[in-house]
Amino acid sequence: MHELSVMAYLLETVEERAQKIGATKVTAINLVIGERTSIVDDSLLYYFDMLTPGTVAEGAQLAVRRTTMRFHCVGCDADYHPSGFDFKCPHCHTVGAVTSDGSELLIESLEIET
């Protein structure tokens, strides 16, 4: 259910940015969403379709690029994605350093008409 508030905030941000740059229409919104945000794509798309009519984003395409939690192992110089809650390196079994925590939620870019 938090997808409704997330989408409302994102669309508010899109509207403000579109107005600031003089866009008459937003044709695409490209998002980056980390796996740890717990955002469900289908729910996000549902609320996008529900909230965009009558806005500059009406009829726009919504594209989501997912990011994952990533670690780097200093012991064996490997980059890896942890499995579940096991943060150990699959090669040498030491816990690596977080390089991306998978909590991103941002508007990567907008495609507009002026």
NUDOFI-178816 format. One line per field, with one value per residue: x, y, z of N, C-alpha, C in turn. Coordinates in Angstrom, 1 decimal, padded with zeros to 4 digits, m for minus. Layout:
n_c1 <- X/...
n_c2 <- Y/...
n_c3 <- Z/...
ca_c1 <- X/...
ca_c2 <- Y/...
ca_c3 <- Z/...
c_c1 <- X/...
c_c2 <- Y/...
c_c3 <- Z/...
This chain:
n_c1 <- 000.8/002.1/003.0/001.2/001.6/004.3/004.2/002.6/004.2/006.4/005.2/004.4/006.9/007.8/005.9/006.6/009.2/008.8/007.3/009.2/011.1/009.7/008.2/005.6/004.5/005.1/006.7/007.9/009.0/011.7/012.7/014.8/014.9/015.7/016.1/015.6/013.7/011.1/009.1/006.5/006.4/004.0/002.0/003.0/002.7/000.0/m000.9/000.3/m001.1/m003.5/m003.1/m002.1/m003.9/m005.0/m002.7/000.6/001.9/000.2/m000.5/002.2/005.1/006.2/009.2/011.1/014.1/015.7/017.8/020.3/021.4/024.8/028.0/031.5/034.3/037.1/039.0/039.1/038.8/036.3/033.2/029.9/026.4/024.5/023.0/019.8/019.8/022.4/025.4/027.9/030.8/030.5/032.7/035.0/033.9/034.0/032.7/031.9/032.4/029.7/028.8/026.7/023.6/021.0/018.8/017.9/015.7/014.7/014.2/015.5/015.6/013.7/011.6/010.6/008.2/008.3
n_c2 <- m001.2/001.2/002.0/003.8/006.3/006.6/006.8/009.0/011.0/010.9/011.6/014.2/015.4/015.0/016.6/019.2/019.5/019.3/021.6/023.5/023.3/023.9/022.0/020.6/018.2/015.0/012.2/009.9/008.3/007.4/005.3/004.3/001.7/000.2/m003.2/m003.5/m001.7/m002.7/m002.2/m003.0/m003.7/m004.1/m002.9/m000.3/000.5/000.3/002.4/004.5/004.5/005.2/007.8/009.5/010.6/013.7/015.1/016.3/014.0/012.2/009.4/008.8/006.6/004.3/003.4/001.0/000.4/m002.0/m002.3/m004.1/m005.3/m005.1/m006.4/m006.2/m008.2/m008.0/m009.9/m011.8/m010.3/m010.2/m009.3/m009.4/m010.6/m010.8/m013.8/m014.2/m013.7/m014.2/m012.8/m013.5/m013.9/m015.8/m017.2/m017.1/m017.0/m014.9/m011.9/m009.3/m005.9/m003.5/m002.2/m001.3/m000.6/m001.3/000.3/002.3/004.8/006.6/009.2/008.6/009.7/011.9/011.9/014.3/016.6/019.8
n_c3 <- 000.0/000.5/m001.9/m003.1/m001.8/m002.4/m005.2/m005.5/m004.4/m006.2/m008.6/m008.0/m007.8/m010.4/m011.8/m010.7/m011.7/m014.4/m014.9/m014.1/m016.1/m018.4/m019.7/m021.7/m021.8/m020.3/m021.5/m020.8/m017.8/m016.0/m013.6/m010.8/m008.7/m005.7/m004.5/m001.8/m001.1/m001.0/m002.8/m004.9/m008.2/m009.9/m008.3/m008.1/m010.8/m011.1/m009.4/m010.7/m013.1/m012.1/m010.9/m012.9/m014.9/m016.3/m015.7/m016.5/m017.0/m018.0/m019.9/m020.2/m020.3/m017.9/m016.7/m015.0/m013.4/m011.7/m008.8/m007.0/m003.8/m003.2/m002.6/m001.9/m001.7/000.2/000.8/m001.3/m003.5/m004.9/m006.3/m005.3/m005.0/m002.2/m000.9/000.2/003.6/004.1/004.2/003.5/001.4/m001.5/m002.4/m000.7/001.8/003.7/005.2/003.1/002.1/002.0/m001.2/m002.6/m001.3/m002.1/m001.7/m003.2/m004.5/m007.0/m009.4/m012.4/m015.0/m017.2/m020.0/m022.2/m023.8/m025.3
ca_c1 <- 000.0/002.9/003.3/000.4/002.3/005.5/003.9/002.1/005.4/007.2/004.5/004.5/008.3/007.8/005.1/007.4/010.4/008.3/006.9/010.4/011.9/008.8/007.7/004.2/004.1/006.1/006.4/008.5/009.6/012.6/013.0/015.7/014.4/016.5/015.4/015.3/012.6/009.9/008.1/006.0/006.2/002.6/001.3/003.4/002.1/m001.5/m001.1/000.7/m002.2/m004.6/m002.8/m001.6/m004.9/m005.1/m001.4/001.5/002.4/m000.9/m000.1/003.6/005.6/006.9/010.2/011.7/015.3/015.9/019.2/020.4/022.4/026.1/029.1/032.9/035.1/038.5/039.8/039.4/038.6/035.2/032.0/028.8/025.1/024.2/021.9/019.0/020.4/023.8/026.2/029.3/031.3/030.3/034.0/035.9/033.1/034.2/031.7/032.5/031.9/028.6/029.1/025.3/022.7/019.8/017.7/017.7/014.4/015.0/013.9/016.7/015.4/012.4/011.5/009.5/007.9/008.2
ca_c2 <- 000.0/002.4/002.4/004.9/007.5/006.7/007.3/010.4/011.9/010.9/012.4/015.6/015.8/015.1/017.8/020.4/019.5/019.6/023.0/024.3/023.3/024.3/020.8/020.6/016.8/014.0/011.0/008.7/008.5/006.3/005.2/003.4/001.2/m000.9/m004.4/m003.4/m000.8/m003.5/m001.7/m004.0/m003.1/m004.1/m001.9/001.0/000.7/000.5/003.7/005.4/004.6/005.9/009.1/010.4/011.3/015.1/015.6/016.3/012.7/011.3/008.6/008.5/005.3/004.2/002.3/000.7/m000.3/m002.5/m002.5/m005.1/m005.1/m005.6/m006.4/m006.4/m009.0/m007.6/m011.1/m012.5/m009.2/m010.5/m008.5/m010.4/m010.2/m011.8/m014.7/m014.1/m013.0/m014.7/m011.8/m014.0/m014.1/m017.2/m017.8/m017.4/m017.1/m013.8/m010.9/m008.2/m004.5/m003.1/m001.2/m000.8/m001.3/m001.7/001.0/003.5/005.2/007.9/009.4/008.7/010.7/012.2/012.3/015.4/017.5/021.2
ca_c3 <- 000.0/000.5/m003.3/m003.4/m001.3/m003.2/m006.6/m005.4/m004.2/m007.4/m009.6/m007.6/m008.2/m011.9/m012.1/m010.4/m012.6/m015.8/m014.9/m014.0/m017.4/m019.5/m020.5/m021.9/m021.7/m020.0/m022.3/m020.1/m016.5/m015.8/m012.2/m010.3/m007.4/m005.1/m004.1/m000.4/m000.9/m000.8/m003.7/m005.8/m009.5/m010.3/m007.5/m008.5/m012.1/m010.8/m008.9/m011.7/m014.0/m011.4/m010.6/m014.0/m015.7/m016.0/m015.3/m017.6/m017.2/m018.6/m021.1/m020.2/m020.0/m016.7/m016.8/m013.7/m013.4/m010.4/m008.4/m006.0/m002.8/m003.7/m001.7/m002.4/m000.7/000.2/000.9/m002.6/m004.5/m005.7/m006.1/m005.2/m004.5/m001.1/m001.0/001.4/004.7/004.1/003.6/003.2/000.1/m001.9/m002.8/000.5/003.0/004.6/004.9/002.4/002.4/001.1/m002.2/m002.9/m000.3/m002.7/m001.1/m004.1/m005.1/m007.6/m010.8/m013.1/m016.1/m017.8/m021.4/m022.3/m025.0/m024.9
c_c1 <- 000.9/003.3/002.4/001.1/003.6/005.2/003.4/003.2/006.2/006.5/004.5/005.9/008.4/007.1/006.0/008.5/009.9/007.9/008.2/011.1/011.0/008.3/006.2/003.7/005.3/005.8/006.9/009.1/010.4/013.1/014.1/015.2/015.2/015.6/014.9/014.2/011.3/008.8/007.8/005.7/004.8/001.8/001.7/002.8/000.6/m001.7/m000.7/m000.4/m003.4/m004.4/m002.5/m002.7/m005.0/m003.8/m000.6/002.1/001.4/m000.4/001.4/003.9/006.3/007.9/010.9/012.9/015.6/017.4/019.2/021.4/023.7/027.1/030.5/033.7/036.5/039.4/040.1/039.1/037.4/034.0/030.9/027.5/024.8/023.0/021.1/019.7/021.9/024.7/027.6/029.6/031.1/031.6/034.8/035.2/033.4/033.1/032.4/031.9/030.7/029.0/027.8/024.3/021.3/018.6/017.4/016.2/014.6/014.5/015.2/016.7/014.0/012.6/010.3/009.3/007.8/007.3
c_c2 <- 001.3/002.8/003.6/006.2/007.7/007.3/008.7/011.4/012.0/011.7/013.9/016.2/016.0/016.4/019.1/020.5/019.9/021.1/023.9/024.4/023.6/023.2/020.9/019.1/015.9/012.7/009.8/009.2/007.2/006.3/004.1/003.0/000.0/m002.0/m004.3/m002.4/m001.4/m002.9/m002.8/m003.3/m003.0/m003.0/m000.5/001.4/001.0/001.9/004.8/005.6/005.4/007.4/010.1/011.1/012.8/015.8/015.7/015.0/011.7/010.7/008.3/007.1/005.3/003.1/002.2/m000.1/m000.7/m002.6/m003.5/m004.7/m005.8/m005.4/m006.6/m007.1/m008.6/m008.8/m011.7/m011.5/m009.5/m009.6/m009.6/m009.8/m011.3/m012.6/m014.7/m013.2/m013.5/m013.7/m012.2/m014.1/m015.6/m017.9/m018.1/m017.3/m016.0/m012.8/m009.7/m006.9/m004.2/m002.0/m000.6/m001.4/m001.6/m000.9/002.3/003.6/006.6/008.0/009.6/009.7/010.8/012.4/013.2/015.9/018.9/022.0
c_c3 <- 000.0/m000.9/m003.7/m003.0/m002.1/m004.6/m006.5/m005.2/m005.5/m008.5/m009.3/m008.0/m009.7/m012.4/m011.9/m011.4/m014.0/m015.9/m014.9/m015.4/m018.6/m020.3/m020.6/m021.7/m021.3/m020.7/m021.6/m018.8/m016.2/m014.3/m011.9/m008.9/m006.9/m004.6/m002.6/m000.1/m000.6/m001.7/m004.7/m007.1/m010.0/m009.6/m007.9/m009.8/m012.0/m010.4/m009.9/m012.7/m013.4/m011.2/m011.7/m014.8/m015.3/m015.6/m016.6/m017.9/m017.7/m019.9/m021.2/m019.9/m018.7/m016.8/m015.4/m013.9/m012.0/m010.1/m007.2/m005.0/m003.3/m002.7/m002.5/m001.3/m000.8/000.2/m000.4/m003.8/m005.4/m005.3/m006.2/m004.7/m003.4/m001.4/000.3/002.4/005.0/003.4/003.3/001.8/m000.3/m002.3/m001.6/001.8/004.1/004.2/004.2/002.8/001.4/000.1/m002.7/m002.0/m000.8/m002.2/m002.0/m004.4/m005.6/m009.0/m011.6/m014.3/m016.5/m019.2/m021.6/m023.7/m024.5/m025.9
